[in-house]
Amino acid sequence: MDAEPQWDVIICGGGMAGLTLARQLHLEQPGTRVAVAERTTRPLPASCHKVGESNAELGSQYLERLGLREYLRARQLVKLGLRFFPGGGTLPLEQRTEIGPMLEPVVRGYQIDRGRFEQDLRGMVEDDGTTLWEGATVRGLELGTEGRPHAVELERDGERTRHHARWVVDATGRSGLLRRRFGSKQPTGHLGNAGWFRVEGRLELGELVTEPDQGWSEAPLADQRWRSTNHLMGHGYWVWIIALATDRMSIGVVTHDHVHGFDRIRTHARLMAFLHEHEPALAQRLATAAPLDFRCMKGYSYGVERSWSADRWAIVGEAGVFADPLYSPGTDFIALSNSFTIELMKADRAGEPLPPLVTSLDQQYREHVEGSLGVYRRAAPIYAHARAMANKAYWDNFAYWSYTCPYFLQGLYRERGERVAAVGRVRARFVALSGYVQALLEAWSSAHPEPPRGGFACTPPFPSLSVDAHLDLEKTFTPADALERMQSRAAEGEQMVAEFMVRLMLELGPEDGRRVLEAAAVPRGELPLDPARIEAEPTVGLARRRALSRVTRDVERALGRVERHPQWRAALELLLAA
């Protein structure tokens, strides 16, 4: 057996999570002896089977901070935000409400061909000085305690070698080396399924339109819709359409299991039958497109009991948790878990006691995961309701850009002491507010289903509070200033949720409105419901602008005015009296 080299860090798994962690270590902890063990070997297939082609602002900024900005713009596709077509596929696409951006996002996201990306990234980390063992399978892992090193036994080309490291990181993806070892997988209360495949060529959304009109063809960025992460949505399901830089398209179907069981999409033939039933225009377009691959997942969402230990092991990326593919949060969780891991390694090197920091970061991570899951669990009926989905996109963007992104990008996870608790209070408030929004929208869309009304709903609208939060993502603040901004936006968020309730009561009237609010079970006493809102409602023009709060004007500008129920005043009085 070969001599046993000593390593500072051995990363088990050389996918996106493991490779980006190796590169981050090179940039933030130069001189760290890092080795990555990965069972696959190059060359990797383009458009490989991995899900996670799309990433959002937090994840894209993380990748750019790893020195990959020019690479991403040269070798991958710049993403044109998220675009939604809710309401089901019985109507032609041009008759469904389109929700999406009308301007290029300032903070970019990317559509990433994972085969190309991981192939290229392997070469980069080797150039950084990382040792990459390809074709290596972990056959044994002895976790050291009380300061003793870990021992990793690898099999490669029929030979076994044993290596010691101070830190060991599980980045093995869904196989979950340590998660399986500890039996620490946890349910999330969100049961979803997915099936997906790739096809050659580009699919233009205009190909799914029956009778294009001037509004469709001349909509903002109409000829660039294909660069968005496009979602065709109906009750309990959504379909993704993602263009890849290798001139291929990724097509996937995601279902909420209680509405559409896994059996509906567990083979390519069954998935296509599902599309013929629910999205016939897309099914017809794909009828002659031979699939390059196919993969499916039953119950894709899971959590883990803990992700870090004071005994110097860590679980990152999908080796630990996976929430849901809507909004493309996978790279976000890689960024968070990798950065938390490096924060612990830095503390270890500095001689800081690890147990308190491990407890703090693990708790913060689980709270982020739980907050993310709350966005998806109750969404099945919302996908079929165009106006509810527009409300959801408006709120979810605001909350993500106002808390989640600045928490990471401004490095607030590095804080210690009282500021950690202050940041935690803001996080808890956003999670609670988001839960209220999801509950309201679920209750509304379930009680009052409606067909799409057509047209275009710009998300995010410019100008708006959401755009302000989005633009701040490129700025750098002191921790104190970043916290103050998040606290201010949490207060705006409270006003937004209050306005959502007002809008529902205005439209539904006292009886239906009361039933929806009771079904949502939102604690109205926690929200800033202003009696002056009743008197402001019938005003118009400049008088209305002066009478409404800045937040109410923003919601109205983004989502439009509602059609008032004849008993709207009684409905608002009922709301305010509760």
SEDRENZA-632698 format. One record per atom (N, C-alpha, C): residue in three letters; x, y, z. Coordinates in steps of 0.1 Angstrom, whole numbers, plus 5000, padded with zeros to 4 digits. Atoms other than C-alpha are relative to their C-alpha. Example, Ala and Ser with C-alpha at 12.3 -4.5 7.8 and 13.67 -1.06 7.14 Angstrom:
# SEDRENZA-632698
ALA500949885000ALA512349555078ALA500950125000SER499149895000SER513749895071SER499250115008
# end
This chain:
# SEDRENZA-632698
MET500949885000MET500050005000MET500950125000ASP499349875001ASP501250354992ASP500150065013ALA499849924988ALA502550585019ALA498750095002GLU501249934997GLU499750775036GLU500350155001PRO499849865000PRO499951145027PRO499150075011GLN500949924990GLN498551405052GLN499450124992TRP500849905006TRP495851645041TRP499350095010ASP500849924991ASP494251945057ASP498549974998VAL501450035003VAL490951865039VAL499949904989ILE500450105011ILE489651565020ILE498550024997ILE501449985004ILE486451635001ILE499649874992CYS500650125006CYS484451324992CYS498950044990GLY501049965010GLY482651404959GLY500550124993GLY499549905008GLY483751614930GLY499050064990GLY501049935008GLY480551764917GLY500150155003MET500049864998MET479552124919MET500450045014ALA499849964986ALA479552144957ALA501549975004GLY498650044996GLY482951964962GLY501050094992LEU499049925008LEU484752154934LEU500050145003THR500049864996THR483552494944THR500550025013LEU499349994986LEU484552424980LEU501550004998ALA498550005002ALA488052334968ALA500550134995ARG499649875005ARG488252654948ARG499950115010GLN500249904990GLN486952864976GLN501149995011LEU498950024990LEU489552715000LEU501350054994HIS498849955006HIS492252794975HIS500150165001LEU500149855001LEU491053164973LEU500150065015GLU500249944987GLU490253215010GLU501049955011GLN499150064991GLN492752985027GLN501249944992PRO498950045009PRO495852975004PRO501049915008GLY499050094994GLY498252695012GLY499349885007THR500750124994THR495552455025THR500249884991ARG499750125008ARG496352105014ARG498649934998VAL501350055003VAL493151984997VAL500049894990ALA500250115010ALA492251664979ALA498549974998VAL501450035003VAL489051574962VAL499949864994ALA500250135005ALA487951214957ALA498749994992GLU501250005008GLU485451164928GLU500049874992ARG500150135006ARG484250834914ARG499950004985THR500049995015THR483650954878THR501350064995THR498849955007THR486351034853THR499750084988ARG500249935012ARG486751274825ARG500349924988PRO500949895002PRO485551334799PRO498649985005LEU501450014996LEU482151414813LEU499150034988PRO500949975011PRO479151414790PRO499450145001ALA500849875000ALA477651754780ALA498649975004SER501450024996SER474151794794SER499849875008CYS500150124992CYS474751524820CYS498750005008HIS501350024994HIS471951394841HIS499750085012LYS500249934988LYS472351624870LYS499050124998VAL500949894999VAL469551864879VAL500750125006GLY499449894994GLY470452214888GLY500750094990GLU499449925011GLU471152394855GLU499850155003SER500349864998SER469552724866SER500550045014ASN499749954986ASN470852934895ASN499550145002ALA500649874996ALA469553244913ALA501150105004GLU499049894998GLU471253564924GLU501049975010LEU499050044990LEU472853434956LEU501049914994GLY499150105005GLY474353134939GLY500950054989SER499249955011SER475453324908SER501150105005GLN499049924994GLN477153584930GLN501149925006TYR499050094995TYR478953304948TYR500949954990LEU499150055011LEU480253164916LEU500950114994GLU499249895005GLU481353504904GLU501250035010ARG499049974990ARG483253554937ARG501149895000LEU498950105002LEU485153234929LEU500850034988GLY499249965012GLY486653414899GLY499449944987LEU500650075012LEU484153254874LEU499250094991ARG500949915008ARG482353564860ARG500349994985GLU499750005014GLU484153574827GLU499849864994TYR500250145005TYR484053194824TYR498549984998LEU501550035001LEU480253184830LEU499450084988ARG500549935012ARG479653454804ARG500549954987ALA499450065012ALA481853284779ALA499549864997ARG500250145002ARG480952924784ARG498649955004GLN501450034996GLN477452924799GLN499150114995LEU501049905005LEU474253124792LEU499650095012VAL500649904990VAL473253444810VAL498549985000LYS501550034998LYS469753384824LYS499250135000LEU500949895000LEU466953624818LEU498949985010GLY500950014988GLY465353574852GLY499049884999LEU501050105000LEU462353364859LEU498750044993ARG501249965008ARG459253354837ARG499049895003PHE501150104996PHE455953184847PHE498850024991PHE501350015007PHE452853084827PHE499149915008PRO500850094991PRO450452964854PRO498649984994GLY501350025003GLY446952834850GLY499649884992GLY500250125007GLY447352504832GLY500150024985GLY499750005014GLY447852414795GLY498849994991THR501150015009THR444252404782THR499850114991LEU500149885009LEU444552754768LEU501350014993PRO498849975007PRO447052854742PRO500950095008LEU499049934991LEU450253004757LEU499750155000GLU500149865000GLU449453354745GLU498750055007GLN501149974992GLN446153344764GLN500249985015ARG499650024986ARG447853264797ARG500750125005THR499349894994THR449153524820THR501549975000GLU498650025000GLU452853574815GLU500650095012ILE499449934988ILE454853674847ILE501549994998GLY498550015002GLY458453774842GLY500650144998PRO499449875001PRO460954054837PRO499950064987MET500049925012MET460854324811MET501350074997LEU498749945002LEU464454434816LEU501149895004GLU499050094996GLU467754244818GLU500350025015PRO499749994986PRO468454174855PRO501450075002VAL498749944997VAL471354394870VAL500949895006VAL499250114994VAL472554104891VAL499649874993ARG500350115010ARG472853814867ARG499949865007GLY500050144997GLY471953454870GLY500549934988TYR499450075011TYR473153174847TYR499249874998GLN500450135004GLN471852864829GLN501249924998ILE498850075000ILE474552614835ILE499949854995ASP499950145004ASP475252294816ASP501049935009ARG499250064989ARG476452084845ARG501249914995GLY498950095006GLY478551844823GLY501150094996ARG499049905004ARG480452134807ARG500750075012PHE499549924989PHE480752324840PHE500949915009GLU499250084991GLU482052034861GLU501349954993GLN498850045007GLN484451924834GLN501050125000ASP499149894999ASP485952274832ASP500550035014LEU499649974987LEU485952324869LEU501049905006ARG499050104995ARG487952004875ARG501450054996GLY498749955004GLY490752154854GLY500450125008MET499749884992MET490552484873MET500549975014VAL499650024987VAL490852334907VAL501449935000GLU498650065001GLU493852124896GLU501050114997ASP499149895002ASP495452444883ASP500250085013ASP499949934988ASP494752594917ASP501049935010GLY499250084991GLY496852314933GLY499349895008THR500850114994THR494052084945THR500449874994THR499850135005THR494751714942THR498749944997LEU501350065004LEU491951544923LEU500249854997TRP500050145003TRP491551174925TRP498849964993GLU501250045009GLU489251074896GLU500049845000GLY500150145000GLY487850724895GLY500249945013ALA499750054986ALA488150694933ALA498749985007THR501250034992THR485450534954THR500449995015VAL499850014985VAL485250574992VAL499649875005ARG500350134995ARG485450235007ARG500049995015GLY500050004985GLY486050325043GLY500250145005LEU499849864994LEU485850635065LEU499949985015GLU499950004986GLU487050645101GLU500050155005LEU500049874995LEU486050965118LEU500750025013GLY499249984988GLY488551095143GLY499250095010THR500649924989THR487451245176THR501150055009GLU499149944991GLU489151455202GLU501350044994GLY498849945007GLY491551615177GLY500749904991ARG499350105008ARG492551285160ARG499650024985PRO500449985014PRO492651295122PRO499049894995HIS500950105006HIS490051125100HIS500849914990ALA499450095010ALA491050825078ALA499049974989VAL500850035012VAL489650785043VAL500749894992GLU499450105008GLU490150465024GLU499350004986LEU500549995014LEU489850484986LEU500449884992GLU499750105010GLU489650234959GLU500150064986ARG499849945013ARG491050344925ARG500949914992ASP499350095009ASP492050134896ASP500449875006GLY499850134994GLY491649824917GLY501050005012GLU499149994989GLU494049944944GLU499450095011ARG500549924988ARG493250074979ARG501150085006THR499149914993THR494950364996THR499350065012ARG500649954988ARG494450515030ARG500650145002HIS499649864999HIS494650895036HIS499550065013HIS500549944988HIS494451105067HIS499950154998ALA500249865001ALA493051455070ALA499450065013ARG500649944988ARG492151705097ARG498550024998TRP501449985003TRP488851785080TRP499649904989VAL500650085011VAL486651555059VAL498650064997VAL501249945004VAL483751695039VAL499349914991ASP500950095009ASP480851495024ASP499350094990ALA500749935011ALA479951644990ALA499649904990THR500350115009THR478751314975THR498650014994GLY501349995006GLY475351454965GLY498949925006ARG501250074994ARG472151254969ARG500449875006SER499650134993SER474150934978SER500250025014GLY499949964986GLY474851115011GLY500849915008LEU499150094993LEU477850935024LEU499850005016LEU500249994986LEU477551065060LEU498650005004ARG501450004997ARG473851115059ARG499549855002ARG500350154999ARG473450735053ARG500749945011ARG499250064989ARG476150645078ARG499350035013PHE500649964987PHE474450835106PHE498549975000GLY501550025001GLY470850755094GLY499350135004SER500549874995SER470251125098SER499150084990LYS500949935009LYS468051195068LYS498750035007GLN501249964994GLN464951385078GLN498950044990PRO501149965010PRO461551435061PRO499850155002THR500249855000THR460651795052THR498550045000GLY501449975001GLY456851775051GLY499650054986HIS500349965013HIS457051845014HIS500349894990LEU499850115009LEU456551554990LEU499850044986GLY500149965014GLY457351634954GLY500849904992ASN499350095009ASN458551434924ASN500450074988ALA499549945012ALA460451514893ALA500449904989GLY499450075011GLY461251374859GLY500550094989TRP499549905009TRP463351534833TRP500949934989PHE499250055011PHE465351484800PHE500550124992ARG499449905009ARG467351674774ARG499749974986VAL500250025015VAL466751724737VAL501050104993GLU499249915009GLU468851874709GLU499350124996GLY500549885006GLY468352224697GLY499450095010ARG500649894991ARG466552534711ARG498550004997LEU501549995000LEU462852554719LEU499750155002GLU500549874999GLU461452904713GLU498650005006LEU501450004994LEU458352984734LEU499050034989GLY500949965011GLY456853134702GLY499549874993GLU500450125007GLU456652774689GLU498849945007LEU501250054993LEU453952704716LEU498850094999VAL501149905002VAL451752994705VAL499249964988THR500950045012THR448752924683THR499850124991GLU500349885009GLU447853274671GLU500750125007PRO499349884994PRO450553524681PRO499450134996ASP500549875003ASP449253874684ASP501150105002GLN498949894999GLN451054204685GLN500550015015GLY499650004986GLY451054194723GLY501049905004TRP499050114997TRP452853864724TRP501350024994SER498749995008SER455453934697SER500750125004GLU499349884998GLU456154284708GLU500250035015ALA499849984986ALA456254224746ALA501550035003PRO498649974997PRO459454344763PRO500949875000LEU499150125001LEU462354104755LEU499449884994ALA500850125005ALA459953884735ALA500949904993ASP499150095008ASP462753744713ASP501149935009GLN499050054991GLN464853664744GLN499349915011ARG500650084990ARG462253464764ARG500749875002TRP499450134999TRP464153144757TRP501250005010ARG498950004990ARG466953264780ARG499550005014SER500550004987SER464653274810SER499949855004THR500450134995THR464052974832THR498450014999ASN501449995003ASN460552924818ASN499249895007HIS500850104992HIS457752754839HIS498650004994LEU501450025003LEU454452624825LEU499449935012MET500550044987MET452252574855MET498549975000GLY501450034998GLY448952414865GLY499949945014HIS500350044987HIS447352274896HIS500949885004GLY499150104995GLY449952074915GLY501249964992TYR498950035008TYR452552074888TYR500650124994TRP499549905009TRP454952284868TRP501149934992VAL499050055010VAL457252224838VAL501150104998TRP498949915004TRP460652374833TRP500549984986ILE499349995013ILE462152474800ILE501250085001ILE498849934998ILE465752564802ILE501049984989ALA499050015011ALA468152644774ALA501449985006LEU498650024995LEU471752524778LEU501050054989ALA499049945009ALA474952664762ALA500449904990THR499650105010THR475552334744THR499049974990ASP501150005010ASP472552404721ASP499149885003ARG501050104996ARG470352164741ARG499050075009MET501149954991MET467152214761MET499849895011SER500450094989SER466352064795SER498550025003ILE501450004998ILE462751974800ILE499749925012GLY500350074988GLY461451874834GLY498550025005VAL501449994994VAL458051804851VAL500249985015VAL499950014985VAL457751864889VAL498549995004THR501350024995THR454651744907THR499950005015HIS500350024986HIS453251774942HIS499249875001ASP500450145000ASP452651414951ASP498549985004HIS501450024996HIS449151464967HIS499150034989VAL500849975011VAL447951594934VAL500349914988HIS499550085011HIS449951404908HIS501149915005GLY499150104994GLY451651084920GLY501249984991PHE498750035007PHE455150974910PHE499849914988ASP500250095011ASP453750704887ASP499750074987ARG500449935012ARG452550974863ARG501250044992ILE498849955007ILE456151074854ILE501249925001ARG498950084996ARG458350784863ARG500849944988THR499350035013THR459250704826THR499850114990HIS500149895010HIS459750924796HIS498649994993ALA501350025006ALA456650774780ALA498850055009ARG501049964991ARG454550844811ARG500050155001LEU499849864999LEU455951194814LEU499450074988MET500549945012MET455051264778MET498549994999ALA501450014999ALA451551134784ALA499450115009PHE500549904991PHE451251374813PHE500050144993LEU500049875007LEU452351664791LEU498950014989HIS501150005009HIS449851564764HIS498750045007GLU501249974993GLU447151594790GLU500050145005HIS500049884993HIS448251904808HIS500750124992GLU499349905008GLU450552094784GLU500149954985PRO500050075013PRO449551964749PRO500850084990ALA499249935010ALA451252244729ALA501549965002LEU498650044998LEU454652154745LEU500249854996ALA499950145004ALA453951784741ALA500149984985GLN500050015015GLN453251824704GLN501350054995ARG498749955004ARG456452024700ARG501149905002LEU499050094996LEU458451754717LEU499849864994ALA500450135005ALA456751464699ALA501149934992THR499050065009THR459551414674THR501450035005ALA498649974994ALA462451524697ALA500449885008ALA499550124992ALA464351214708ALA500750045012PRO499349964988PRO465351234744PRO501449955000LEU498650044999LEU469051224750LEU500349935013ASP499950074987ASP468551094785ASP498750015007PHE501249984992PHE465951064812PHE500349965014ARG499850034986ARG465951074850ARG498850045007CYS501149964991CYS463351084877CYS500349985014MET499850014986MET463151134914MET498749995007LYS501250014992LYS460451024938LYS500350065014GLY499849944987GLY460151234969GLY501450075001TYR498749945001TYR463051464960TYR500550095012SER499649914989SER462951684992SER500349925012TYR499550074988TYR464851585023TYR500950105008GLY499149924992GLY466751735052GLY501049915007VAL499050074993VAL469551625075VAL500050055015GLU500049974986GLU469751615113GLU501050115004ARG499049904998ARG472951815114ARG501049994988SER499149995011SER475551935088SER501450025004TRP498649974996TRP478652015109TRP500249945014SER499750064987SER480451865138SER501350075005ALA498849954994ALA483052005162ALA501249904999ASP499050105003ASP484951685154ASP500550024985ARG499449965013ARG485751855120ARG499649924988TRP500650055013TRP483451695095TRP498850094996ALA501049915005ALA480951875073ALA499349934989ILE500850055011ILE478151785049ILE499550124992VAL500449895008VAL477552025020VAL499149974988GLY500850025012GLY475152074991GLY498949895002GLU501150104999GLU472751784983GLU500449885008ALA499750114990ALA474651545005ALA499350025013GLY500749984987GLY472751715033GLY498550034997VAL501449965001VAL469551885021VAL499650034985PHE500549965012PHE467351944991PHE498650055002ALA501349954997ALA464252164992ALA499049984989ASP500950005011ASP462652214958ASP500750074988PRO499349945011PRO463752304923PRO499450144996LEU500649875004LEU461352604919LEU500950115006TYR499149884996TYR463352934921TYR501549965000SER498650035002SER466552734915SER500950025012PRO499249964988PRO467952744951PRO501249905002GLY498950094997GLY470452454948GLY501350065001THR498649944998THR473552664942THR500050095012ASP500149924988ASP472352894970ASP500449925012PHE499750094988PHE472552604995PHE501449954999ILE498650035001ILE475952504981ILE500850125005ALA499349884995ALA477152864987ALA500050015015LEU500149994986LEU475852865022LEU500749905007SER499350114992SER477052525033SER501550004998ASN498649995002ASN480452575017ASN500650115008SER499549884992SER480952915033SER499949985015PHE500050034986PHE479852795067PHE501149905003THR498950104997THR482352505064THR501350075001ILE498849924999ILE485152745056ILE500150095012GLU500049924988GLU484152965084GLU500449925012LEU499650084989LEU484552675108LEU501549964999MET498650045002MET487852575092MET500950125005LYS499249884995LYS489152935098LYS500050015015ALA500150004985ALA487952925134ALA500949895006ASP499150114995ASP489752585139ASP501450044999ARG498649965002ARG492952725124ARG500450115010ALA499749894991ALA492753035147ALA499949955015GLY500150054986GLY492252815178GLY498750035007GLU501349974994GLU488652925184GLU499349875003PRO500850124997PRO486452675202PRO498949974990LEU500950035011LEU484352495176LEU498649985005PRO501450044997PRO481252365195PRO499050125000PRO501049905001PRO479552705200PRO499750054985LEU500249965013LEU480152805164LEU499349904991VAL500750115007VAL479052465150VAL498550015003THR501450004996THR475852495170THR499350124993SER500649885005SER475152855158SER499849984985LEU500150015014LEU475952785121LEU499049894996ASP500950115004ASP474052455120ASP498550055002GLN501349944998GLN471052635135GLN499550104990GLN500449905011GLN471152915110GLN499749934987TYR500250075013TYR471452675081TYR498649935000ARG501350074999ARG468452465093ARG498850104999GLU501049905001GLU466452785097GLU499850054985HIS500149965014HIS467252885061HIS499349894992VAL500750115008VAL466252545048VAL498550005003GLU501450004997GLU462952555067GLU499350124994GLY500649895006GLY462252905055GLY499849984985SER500250045014SER462852785019SER498949914998LEU501150105002LEU460552485023LEU498750065001GLY501349944998GLY457752715035GLY499550074987VAL500449945013VAL457752875000VAL499449904991TYR500450105010TYR456952544983TYR498949915005ARG500950104995ARG454852325006ARG498550024996ARG501549985001ARG451452495001ARG499750064986ALA500149925012ALA451952614965ALA499249924989ALA500750085011ALA450052334945ALA498850084994PRO501149935007PRO446852534940PRO500450144994ILE499649865005ILE448652864935ILE500549994985TYR499450015013TYR450352734903TYR498950004989ALA501149995009ALA446852714887ALA499350135000HIS500749874998HIS445853064897HIS500950114997ALA499049915005ALA447553334877ALA500250125009ARG499849894991ARG446853624900ARG500749975013ALA499350044988ALA447853434931ALA501549974997MET498650035004MET451053324913MET500750144998ALA499449875002ALA451753694904ALA500350065014ASN499849954986ASN451353784941ASN501249925007LYS498950084994LYS453653494951LYS501350044995ALA498749965006ALA456353594927ALA500550145005TYR499749874994TYR456153954939TYR500649995014TRP499550014987TRP456553864975TRP501349925001ASP498850094999ASP459053574971ASP501350074995ASN498949925004ASN461353804951ASN500450105011PHE499749894990PHE461154084977PHE500749935012ALA499450064988ALA461853845006ALA501449954997TYR498750065004TYR464753674988TYR501050114999TRP499049905002TRP466453994978TRP500250095012SER499949914988SER465754175011SER500749935012TYR499450074989TYR466953905035TYR501049894995THR499150115003THR468453585020THR501350044993CYS498849965008CYS470753734995CYS501050095009PRO499149924993PRO472154015017PRO500649935012TYR499550084988TYR472553775047TYR501349934995PHE498850065005PHE475053585025PHE501050094994LEU499049925007LEU476553845003LEU500750105009GLN499349914990GLN477254085032GLN500749935011GLY499250084990GLY478853805052GLY499450005014LEU500550004987LEU476453825081LEU500149875008TYR499850134994TYR476953455088TYR501350005008ARG498749994994ARG480453555099ARG499950075014GLU500149924988GLU479153765128GLU500049915012ARG500050074987ARG479453665165ARG499250095009GLY500649924990GLY477653775196GLY498650054997GLU501449955000GLU474553995198GLU499550024986ARG500549985013ARG474454065161ARG499549874994VAL500650135005VAL473853695154VAL498649995004ALA501450004995ALA470753715175ALA499150104993ALA500849905007ALA469654035158ALA499749964986VAL500250055013VAL470053885124VAL499049885000GLY501050114998GLY468153575136GLY498650055002ARG501449954999ARG465253785146ARG499450054987VAL500549955013VAL465053945112VAL499649874991ARG500350125008ARG465253595096ARG498749945004ALA501350064994ALA462453465119ALA498850084995ARG501249915004ARG460253765109ARG499749984986PHE500350035014PHE460753705072PHE499449874998VAL500650145001VAL460053335076VAL498550005004ALA501449994996ALA456853415095ALA499150074990LEU500749935010LEU455753675070LEU499849924988SER500250085012SER456353445041SER499049895002GLY501050104997GLY454353175058GLY498650064999TYR501349945001TYR451453415061TYR499650024985VAL500349985014VAL451653505024VAL499749874993GLN500350135006GLN451853135013GLN498649955004ALA501350054995ALA448853055035ALA498850084994LEU501149915006LEU446753355022LEU499849964985LEU500150035014LEU447553264986LEU499449864998GLU500650135001GLU446752894991GLU498550005002ALA501449994997ALA443452975007ALA499250074989TRP500649935011TRP442553224980TRP499849924988SER500050085012SER443453004951SER499249885001SER500850124998SER441752704966SER498550035000ALA501549964999ALA438452884974ALA499550074988HIS500449925011HIS438353094943HIS500949974988PRO499250035012PRO439952914913PRO499550094988GLU500449915011GLU439953124881GLU500949974988PRO499150025012PRO441253084845PRO500950124999PRO499149895002PRO444153294834PRO499350114992ARG500649895007ARG443253634821ARG500850064989GLY499149955010GLY446053674797GLY500850125004GLY499349884997GLY448353974795GLY501449975006PHE498750014995PHE451754044810PHE500150065014ALA499849944986ALA452654094847ALA501550015002CYS498649984999CYS456054244850CYS500549975015THR499450034987THR458054094879THR501549984999PRO500449894991PRO459854274893PRO499750124991PRO500249885008PRO458354604881PRO501050105003PHE499049894998PHE460554904877PHE499350134999PRO499350014987PRO460655114899PRO499149925010SER500850074989SER459654914930SER501049985011LEU499250044988LEU460854814964LEU500849884997SER499350125003SER461854484950SER501350034992VAL498849965008VAL464154644924VAL501050075009ASP499049944991ASP465654854951ASP500849905008ALA499250114993ALA466554544971ALA500949924990HIS499150075010HIS467854374939HIS501250084997LEU498949925003LEU470054664931LEU501150015011ASP499150004989ASP471554664966ASP500949885001LEU499250125000LEU472954314959LEU501450024995GLU498649975005GLU475854474941GLU500850095009LYS499449904991LYS476654704969LYS500749935012THR499450064988THR478854645000THR499750095011PHE500449924988PHE477654755034PHE500849955012THR499550054987THR479054735069THR499049905006PRO501050094993PRO477454455090PRO498950085006ALA501049924993ALA475654725110ALA499050054990ASP500949945010ASP474254895079ASP499249894993ALA500750115006ALA473354565063ALA498849955009LEU501150044991LEU471354465094LEU498950105001GLU501049905000GLU469654795095GLU499150004988ARG500850015012ARG468554765059ARG499049885001MET500950124999MET467154415065MET498950035010GLN501149974990GLN465254535096GLN499050094993SER501049905007SER463754825075SER499249924990ARG500850075010ARG462754585048ARG499049905006ALA501050094993ALA461154345073ALA498850085004ALA501149924997ALA459054635084ALA499150034988GLU500849985013GLU458054705047GLU499349874997GLY500650135002GLY457354325045GLY498749995008GLU501250004992GLU454854355073GLU498950084994GLN501049925007GLN453054635055GLN499549934987MET500550075012MET452954425023MET499049895003VAL500950114997VAL451354125040VAL498750065005ALA501349934996ALA448754365056ALA499350044988GLU500749965012GLU448054505022GLU499449884992PHE500550125007PHE447654155007PHE498649965006MET501250034994MET444954095033MET498950104997VAL501049905004VAL443254425025VAL499549984986ARG500450025014ARG443254344988ARG499049884999LEU500950125001LEU441554004994LEU498750045005MET501349964994MET438854165016MET499350094990LEU500649915010LEU438254434990LEU499349934989GLU500550075011GLU437754184963GLU498949905004LEU500950124996LEU435953894982LEU498850055008GLY501149964991GLY433754095005GLY500049945014PRO499950054987PRO432954025041PRO499949855003GLU500350144997GLU431653675040GLU501149914994ASP498950095006ASP434053505015ASP501450045005GLY498849954995GLY436853725027GLY500349945014ARG499850064987ARG436353605063ARG500349854999ARG499750145001ARG436353245052ARG501449974995VAL498750015005VAL439553285033VAL501050035011LEU499149964989LEU441253465062LEU500049895011GLU500150104990GLU440053195086GLU500849874996ALA499250125006ALA441452915063ALA501550035001ALA498649974999ALA444753095062ALA500650015014ALA499649994985ALA444853145100ALA501250105002VAL498949904998VAL447053455097VAL499650085013PRO500349924988PRO447353635131PRO500050154997ARG500149865004ARG446053975121ARG500550105010GLY499549914990GLY447054135153GLY501550034999GLU498549985002GLU450754095143GLU500350104989LEU499749925012LEU450354315112LEU499450145001PRO500449864999PRO450054695108PRO498950044991LEU501249965007LEU446554735096LEU499550145004ASP500249864997ASP445855105093ASP498550044997PRO501449965003PRO442255235097PRO499950104989ALA500049895011ALA443155525073ALA499949934987ARG500050075013ARG443355255046ARG498650004994ILE501450005005ILE439455245044ILE499750134993GLU500349875006GLU439255615037GLU500850034988ALA499149985012ALA442055605012ALA499549934988GLU500350095011GLU440455334991GLU499250074988PRO500749955011PRO437955534970PRO500650124993THR499449895006THR440355814962THR500749964987VAL499450035013VAL441855854928VAL501150114998GLY499049915004GLY444856024911GLY501050045011LEU499049944991LEU447156254931LEU499549985015ALA500550024987ALA444856234961ALA500249865006ARG499850144996ARG445155854962ARG501549985003ARG498650024997ARG448855874959ARG500550065013ARG499749944988ARG449056104988ARG499449935012ALA500750064989ALA446655905009ALA500649865003LEU499450134998LEU448355565004LEU501450005004SER498650014996SER451555455020SER500849954989ARG499050035010ARG454655395000ARG499949854996VAL500150155002VAL454355015004VAL498749974993THR501350025007THR450655014994THR500050044985ARG499849955014ARG451455214963ARG500849904992ASP499250105007ASP454154964954ASP499349884997VAL500850125002VAL451854664958VAL499050034989GLU501149975010GLU449154834937GLU500750024986ARG499349985013ARG451654944910ARG500449864994ALA499550135004ALA453054584908ALA498849914996LEU501150115002LEU449754384910LEU498750064995GLY501249945005GLY447154634898GLY499050025011ARG501149984990ARG444054754916ARG499049894999VAL501050115001VAL441454494925VAL498650064998GLU501449975002GLU437854494915GLU499249995013ARG500650004987ARG435954594946ARG498749935001HIS501350064997HIS433154394961HIS499050115004PRO500949894996PRO429954594966PRO500050035015GLN500049984985GLN430354545004GLN501550025004TRP498649994996TRP434054635004TRP500350075013ARG499749924988ARG433854895031ARG499749915013ALA500350094988ALA432154635055ALA501149905001ALA498950104999ALA434854385046ALA501250065007LEU498849944994LEU437654625055LEU499750035015GLU500349974986GLU435854725087GLU500149875008LEU499950134993LEU435554355096LEU501549965002LEU498650034999LEU439254305089LEU500750085011LEU499349914991LEU440354605110LEU499549975015ALA500550024987ALA438054505139ALA500549875006ALA499550134995ALA439554155142ALA501150015010
# end
